[in-house]
C-alpha cells in the first residue's frame, strides 16, 4: 500500500510540474540571467533623478547582454509621459505627450524678425490653450521665398502653463532677408 501511495505521489508530482512548466512556457516568458545595475545613475533635464516603484521604493535598471533595460513606468512618470498596460493583449502603451501636433494646443502671435544675415532672431509670442502644462516645447519656423524654403529658425520654451503666454526667440544663421512667408510648427511638447 505504501509503495502504491509513494508511486501515486510521484506521478502526481511529475504531472503537476509538467503542467506548471507548460503554463509557464505558454506565457512567453523565458528565464535569463540578468543583473540589477546599481551603478547606473539618471539625469532628467539635467537634474539627478532616482527611479522608484509605485510604493516609493528605489528600483534599478537591468543589464543583460550588453543592453540596459529601464523601468518604463518610472521613466514615463519622470518625463510626464503616460504609460499604460493592457493585460488582455500584454501591451505596453506610451502616450508621448505630443497631443495633436503640429500645434499641440499652442498659438503663435506677434512675430518680429530682427538681426542681420547670419544672425537672425524671430521673436514670437506663444500662448498655451492646450488644457495642460508643458515642461518643454520645441518650435521651428520655416521661411519661404515663393515656394522655396530659404531658412529655418528654432528654439525652446520651458515651463509654459495652461493659459499662459511666453516669448520664444527662434534663432537662425540662414540668410532669410528675402522671405515672404513663415510657417511655424511645434516639434515636440511635453
C-alpha positions in Angstrom: 0.0 0.0 0.0 2.8 2.4 0.9 4.6 1.7 -2.4 1.4 2.5 -4.4 0.9 5.7 -2.4 4.5 6.8 -3.0 4.2 5.9 -6.7 0.9 7.9 -7.0 2.5 10.9 -5.2 5.5 10.7 -7.6 3.2 10.5 -10.7 1.2 13.4 -9.3 4.4 15.5 -8.7 5.6 14.8 -12.3 2.2 15.7 -13.8 1.9 18.9 -11.7 5.4 20.1 -12.5 4.8 19.3 -16.2 1.6 21.4 -16.1 3.4 24.2 -14.4 6.3 24.2 -16.9 3.7 24.1 -19.7 1.7 27.0 -18.2 5.0 29.0 -17.7 6.0 28.4 -21.3 2.6 29.3 -22.6 3.1 32.8 -21.2 6.0 33.6 -23.5 8.4 34.0 -20.6 12.0 32.9 -20.9 14.4 32.5 -17.9 17.5 34.6 -18.3 20.5 35.6 -16.2 20.5 39.4 -15.8 21.8 41.9 -13.3 20.3 44.7 -11.3 22.7 47.5 -12.2 23.1 49.8 -9.1 26.0 51.6 -10.7 23.8 53.5 -13.3 22.6 57.0 -12.3 19.9 59.0 -14.1 19.5 62.7 -15.1 16.2 64.1 -16.3 16.5 67.5 -18.0 19.9 67.9 -16.3 18.7 67.1 -12.7 19.6 63.9 -10.8 16.7 61.5 -10.6 16.0 58.1 -8.9 13.6 55.6 -10.4 11.0 54.4 -7.9 8.2 51.9 -7.9 4.6 52.8 -7.1 5.3 52.4 -3.3 8.3 54.7 -3.5 11.0 52.0 -3.3 14.1 52.7 -5.4 14.3 50.4 -8.5 17.3 49.7 -10.7 17.8 49.2 -14.4 18.6 45.7 -15.6 21.8 44.8 -17.6 21.6 41.9 -19.9 23.7 41.0 -23.0 25.3 44.5 -23.1 21.9 46.2 -23.1 20.4 48.2 -20.3 16.7 47.9 -19.7 14.9 50.7 -17.9 11.8 50.6 -15.7 9.3 52.0 -18.3 6.6 53.3 -15.8 9.2 55.1 -13.7 10.8 56.7 -16.8 7.4 57.7 -18.1 6.5 59.4 -14.9 9.8 61.3 -14.8 9.2 62.5 -18.4 5.5 63.2 -17.8 4.6 60.6 -20.3 1.5 58.4 -19.8 2.3 54.7 -19.6 -0.5 52.1 -19.9 -0.8 48.3 -19.7 -3.4 46.2 -21.4 -3.4 42.8 -19.6 -5.6 41.1 -22.3 -3.1 41.9 -25.1 0.0 42.1 -23.0 0.8 45.5 -24.5 2.6 48.5 -23.0 1.3 51.8 -24.4 3.2 55.0 -24.4 1.5 58.4 -24.9 4.3 60.6 -25.9 2.6 63.8 -24.9 2.8 65.4 -28.3 -1.0 65.9 -28.1 -2.1 66.8 -31.6 0.9 68.2 -33.4 1.6 70.4 -35.3 0.3 72.9 -32.8 -0.2 70.9 -29.5 -2.8 73.5 -28.4 -0.3 76.4 -28.8 -1.0 79.6 -30.7 1.6 82.0 -32.2 1.2 85.7 -32.3 3.1 89.0 -32.9 6.2 87.7 -34.7 9.0 90.1 -35.1 12.2 89.4 -37.1 15.4 91.2 -36.1 19.1 90.8 -36.9 21.2 90.6 -40.0 22.4 88.0 -42.4 24.0 85.1 -40.5 22.3 86.1 -37.2 18.5 86.5 -37.3 16.1 86.1 -34.4 12.4 85.7 -34.7 10.6 86.7 -31.5 7.1 85.3 -31.3 4.5 85.1 -28.5 3.4 81.6 -27.8 0.1 81.1 -26.0 -0.9 77.8 -24.4 -4.5 76.9 -24.8 -4.0 73.2 -24.6 -5.5 72.5 -21.2 -2.2 71.2 -19.8 1.2 72.5 -18.7 4.3 71.8 -20.7 7.9 71.4 -19.4 9.5 71.9 -22.8 8.2 72.9 -26.2 10.5 72.8 -29.3 9.5 75.2 -32.0 10.7 75.6 -35.6 9.9 78.3 -38.1 10.3 77.7 -41.8 11.0 80.7 -44.0 9.9 80.8 -47.7 10.5 83.0 -50.7 7.8 82.0 -53.1 7.7 78.2 -53.0 11.3 77.8 -52.0 12.4 77.2 -48.4 15.2 79.6 -47.7 15.8 79.1 -43.9 14.9 77.5 -40.7 14.9 79.0 -37.2 14.4 77.1 -34.0 14.1 77.5 -30.2 12.7 76.0 -27.0 10.3 77.3 -24.4 10.4 75.9 -20.9 7.6 75.7 -18.3 4.6 77.2 -20.1 1.4 76.6 -18.2 -2.1 76.3 -19.5 -3.5 79.8 -20.2 0.0 81.3 -20.1 1.8 83.2 -22.9 5.6 83.3 -23.3 8.0 84.9 -25.7 10.0 82.5 -27.9 13.3 83.5 -29.6 13.9 81.4 -32.6 17.5 81.7 -33.9 18.9 81.1 -37.4 22.2 81.7 -39.2 20.4 81.2 -42.6 20.1 84.3 -44.8 16.3 84.9 -44.7 16.3 88.6 -45.6 14.1 88.0 -48.7 11.4 85.8 -47.1 7.8 86.5 -47.9 6.2 83.8 -45.7 6.9 81.9 -42.5 5.3 78.8 -41.2 5.8 77.8 -37.5 5.5 74.2 -36.2 5.7 72.6 -32.8 8.4 69.9 -33.0 7.7 68.5 -29.6 5.8 69.3 -26.4 5.9 67.5 -23.1 
